[in-house]
Amino acid sequence: MNTLPTVLVVDDERPLRDFVRRNLDVRGFHTLTAANGMEALAAFETQHIDLVILDIMMPHLDGLETTRRIRQTSTVPIIILTALGEEEDKIKAFDLGADDYLTKPFGIGELLGRIKAVLRRARWAETVPDQETIARGEIVADLVRHQVMVRGALIDLTPTEFNLLVYLMKNTGKVLPHRMILQHVWGPEYGGEAEYLRVYMGKLRQKVEQDPLHPRYIQTERGVGYRFDG
Amino acid sequence: MAFKTRFYSLFVPHRDMGLQLLALYLLLIIPVLIAIFIFDQVAGQQIQLEVKASDLSLARAIAKEADYRILSALESVRALSEYQVVRIADRQGMETVFSIFSTTRADINLVYRLDVRGFMFYHYPVGPGSTVGTDFSFRNYFTAAQDSNTPLISEGRISPTTNQAVATAVMPIRNKDGKFDGVVATNIRLESLSATLREILAEHTPEEGFEIFIIDHVGQVIAHPVSARLLIHVEDMMPGLSQPALRGVSESKTMADPSGKLYLATYAPVPSAGWSVIIRRPEQAAFSQQILYHRISLGAIGTFTVIGLMFWLVLSRRVIYPLEKLAGISRKIGENEPIEPLDRKFLERASRRLDQMGKLITSLLRMERSIAERMHEQAVLLETSQAVVSSLDSQVVLNRILEQVERLMKVEKVALVALDEKSGVFRVRASRGLSSNYTGQMTIQPDEPLSVTMRAIRVGEPVQVSDTETDPTFSAQRPRARAENYRSLLAVPLKTQYTPPSALLVYRPDPHEYSENEIKLVASFANHATMAIENAALFTRSDMRLTEQTRRIEALIQSMQDGLILGDLRGNVVYANRRISELAALTPGELRGTPVTRVMARILSRAGDHDPARARVESALYEKNPAQVEFVVTMGGHNIALRLQTFDVNDTRGVSIGQGLILQDVTTDREVDRMKSSLISTVSHELRTPLAAIKGYATTLLADDVEWDRNSQREFLQIISSESDRLSELVNNLLDLSRIEAGSLKLQYTECDVTELVTHAARRGHLQPSNQFNMQIAPDIATIWADQLRMETILRNLIENAVKYAGNDAKIWVRVVRSGGNVVFRVIDNGPGITAEKSLLIFQPFHRLDESLSRASSGAGLGLAISQGFVRAHGGDIWVEPSESGACFAFSIPIKAD
């Protein structure tokens, strides 16, 4: 992908929207803006978007609902912006398919770092892998087509979920600390966001385990990290 | 003390009156008897002594006499021996001497001279039976005389010469050279002694039984009034007497004769001859006086004894026995035991006696009768009081009381009259034996002057009419009395306190003067009746009060917003209130007896996530300790948060009688909780929004990788500045809000220009260029007395709200009119509007109309709350007006005259 990535910035507060847009524009992104979810969906349907930056609190269709609707058709990376720094909101956002999360106020460097990491992860998913498939137990991951079969059935995974599952499968049997997982899957800027892992591991278990409450594959190493058992 | 009593009772059985009297009698009589006895003894001895002394003196006197005679005889013979003629035994001479001698001495019947050989030489008188020449040397006295120089006396013997009993006085005769030459002797006629004795004896009566005699030194009787007894040995008459009698002392002695008869023997010695005078007489005769006295004493003792015996007998028959009997009977009476027929007969017999005993028994019988009567009365009264407490139905109790009055007073008609409070007249409340006609018609006005009942009630004392026919006050009622057939009447008032005044009436068919006792008795029945009536009344009252109280508590529990269930120990519903009925959709009837778990299951079926909630509820129900579970149910489209609390229900002794459940509606609490967290997130959001812009632009300016042109830099700094202002204002609003909440907001009143107010507010209200803004101010309102800045904030918040909710293209109107004493501002938009339900909640702090909407509208939650606070601080009101399209917020500010 050599073309400029197109970023959709959605926020009802014009000063903020302008601040993000101007910073991205100056750094070579192609930026679109929307003042609410409705406008954002309209823009998403009509144009190719590589990344969505969404404020949660907006009139007429908030960021979470917008995320849900985008996820119905696309795996485009989504970064959520919110003034609410609460865990519950983050989890809700991740549940609905957001890839990353930023709490207001934030600095421009922070935002740019997240944007780069999210785009990188999306790009990894598109690169050609060394091997075509990895099979562990009943789980078979097709690295070329970005598809995962569990007990013969195809399951839906976001790019981050896919990357996380493949990383776990490649390190079967090893205890993987939180920081290591975050830096490998999310990018080198990450490391302290253990709650991301909790949300994603939960989502993966829902999708691959037969009994998510008593997982067979994704094991929690309390206080350390996670382990994948083939 | 006890010891003393016991000790005393050992000797004086004072519990028995008979013995007591006997003891008393003995106490009196014994000294008398002792005195008699002592007298008997002393007198007896005295008499004995006297008798003995008199006998002794008599004996001594006789002995003296005899002694004298003997001495004179001895002197005579000695004198004779002096005679020469005697000495030489000159017969002729001796005849002269002897004859002279004989004539002088009548008691001598023979004088004689024995020669040296003991032959009778001569004797005078010479009688026919002369013994001259006869040898008398064998005679003891002759032998004795041979060795003696003094005269001596012989034992008694029968003289052969005179043939008479004699004793011989002998004088030995010695010649010149002292050679024994025979004796001269005289025979003392013992007969003469006997004659003396006879004379003495003649002085005593034959009854005295005197027997006086003299014995010689060998014990022969030598003098005795009865000649036949002469020369009998004394031992033949009285064995054992000769020895003491011849001892030479004089004394008295009681001895027995050979036949065993007792004699008092007194003897006195005749010293010259060694004889003894003996007086003897039978003891009986000797001590006849003593014996007499003795007999008298015995008689006296016997008499006393017999009298005592008789006295005691009479006493015990006539006094003690009846007393004992009476004691027994009175004990029986006291213990209320029946008196046996025998005792009864005794009492009847004894009561006929005229003495004190008779009176005592009569009064005892009277007492018995009165005790029996009293007992009967008491028994009836007791029954009555039992009747009073046996039932709380006053009618039943009253009937029972009247029945008892009837029985005890032996009357047939009784009635209880009480004031009927409704009609204000006295009526029969209960009666017996009276015709229904009489009781039905009887009404007494409280102020009727002549009514017996009213008089009794007014005076508070019993009133009686002893004869209805003669009592002048009764004339008016007389026909009624005749019809009802009674002649006397007693009315006793009841001392009521809590119930209407009443009286007890007793009717008799005959004229009767009620005694004080009878009246007292009726009065005590009246007291019982009072008690019964008052008990019943008080019970009814307290019952009503209890019912009332129960109803109130019931109503309270029923009206509670919280659900309440009381389950018994088996877990079934004993009681549940209305709220539970609603929640479980069961009628109260269906609820009772239903297991508590089923009721809870029905309530839980309304819960969305009902499975986990049910598990928690069930564990709370089975938990012994109080537990608390919260769950949410949906009812009528609303979510209701319920908090279940279980607790043990204990009785007053702390024993568990079941389980209590309270279902508390905590929806409001949860709402408040939610609002609290909402406040925090809203404030956080409100503050972070301008902060985000500030930080964003500040970091943009600080970023190294991009060089911004000067215009851009200025623009960014401008934004930072304005966002800082926004932040500051926000903080001010928050402070105002907290002041409003605390009630400490102070307004700065000034004269405000209304047009200016609205214009300023609209300018700051983030109106978008596409918005249409209209302002309509009534001409009569140019200025208003208010806090300018706060008024601007109110208006701006409303305008801002309109912009946010109605959107950028909305039309917004501000209209100001005067209404009464107020100025009313209205901010109207053409947006989506507000539903009637939400318009009520909208002014609560941080209430968000719609989660998504409010999140989008920064400051919306705070804005309206602040506006409301400011309006109220001005003394006005704010509200949402219903509108066909869009929203219309209105607020009023009172017009203040300066």
Interface residues (C-beta under 8 A of the other chain):
Chain A: D12 E13 P15 L16 D18 F19 V20 R22 N23 V26 R27 N36 I56 M57 M58 P59 H60 L61 D62 E65 L81 A83 L84 G85 E86 T103 K104 P105 F106 G107 I108 G109
Chain B: S681 S684 H685 R688 T689 L691 A692 A693 I694 K695 G696 Y697 A698 T699 T700 L702 A703 D705 V706 W708 S712 F716 I719 E723 K804 Y805 S852 L853 R855 A856 S857 S858
